[in-house]
């Protein structure tokens, strides 16, 4: 039985009681991302306050992994500077590429908090995209928000990686 | 994870027409285990079928004994390779009741459909007048159905975009059938081609082709039948079908990947310009221009997938030995049992016809409160391979108001034990996610 390694209690909690769900006004950028292999979708809005992520609001449909991931991301990035939020996204990407290596998860525990529970997902290549969809949407929306807001006099180039 | 829930016992387990144990012994992959030693319960033949040893042996035989490029060279191997390739063509043609010169090999169903779609747009600019017979242009209409796989939808959307033609479609009824009530208006004198699937890859519905062919031919339109999910699972005869084109894939009918078939009525194929051009398909080449071979060679540019065609020939032999009527009956018995077992689970909704009337063995369903991905993950953990998602038929899942489904598909090696494993697995998923 490998299931529990993917569906950690924390993931199921986020799935059943998502944090920050719903689309809210005002916002600086809205993006719509889909996972074309399965049809999962997320609409995500970002509101910036200067260089800080003031709010992330979202609606989406998808599996427990994709829905729990966006909820855990909400907890992690709201209130953080954009650059730091995107860096957290890079850490999450690293976790997803770890092929279940517990050492990687352990190292990222502080940065990823609840989201480190997604380590088990990295053993299932078909599900990694589910976990990453909302982070991709955040990266996209932040870039758009920065390019449209007046405060973005020093637009941060999103840290590399796809 | 165990399930103690009892399954309904209504005596639906009629003896299966095929000897499942004997057939399983022919499929090497079925003896492997998955996810920590679990028996592989393969319920994803609708995506791609597993291959019996006879097919694998045929490919190996070709490479070990006669490998050469067919239709080129005068050496013995070239002769024998050409012979093996053309023998397989005749065999595959006979399987669908077609003469060999009406059988064109493509990479798969998708490429076969694209071949026709591009031929119809290439026709408009062909320098040979006879190649312009079926040209599609502005004011013309192409008709599809809302039930099509993306492979039988997107190429037609693209054809319309290239030519200025209009795409129209037949809708679906709530019970998973084609809505033919407006057939006479949707298919009209502007229609150039109607493309329809014979068996839905997601709903399992078997469509009535005859009335569509009758209406299309009444207005002079061509009919292409997508047989990707029908040819592997039921007897199909092109004469009975009455259409102008039938397309299907080798890999879904026990054959290798990389080979598909376009069958076309010769007089239609003969008037189509080529899609892909290059070697093998030419008659005379000069710097100023070239002329092309008659069908089927006109549509087979380059060195073909010879070993795979030979493998598909062996797959056809295998299916014919079992008998396609028996294959169809076998799957009907399994489908009846699966519909009963699965629909009896509280919270499970079957998407598609609820009984086996005009229905094949694709059983799609949703489980209340559990996303199909998560259902699939629990099943996978138990060794059960199913398909989850929109099954390359996004408009269909949208039509029935679900984001995705879980789909089980059956084939010649499927037994009641596989269906029982599926039903137990669904109950296990419900238990795991706490929805019951």
Interface residues (C-beta under 8 A of the other chain):
Chain A: X1 X2 X3 X6 X7 X12 X37 X38 X39 X40 X41 X61 X62 X63 X64 X65 X124 X127 X130
Chain B: X1 X35 X36 X371 X372 X373 X374 X377 X378 X381 X388 X389 X390 X394 X397 X403 X404 X432 X433
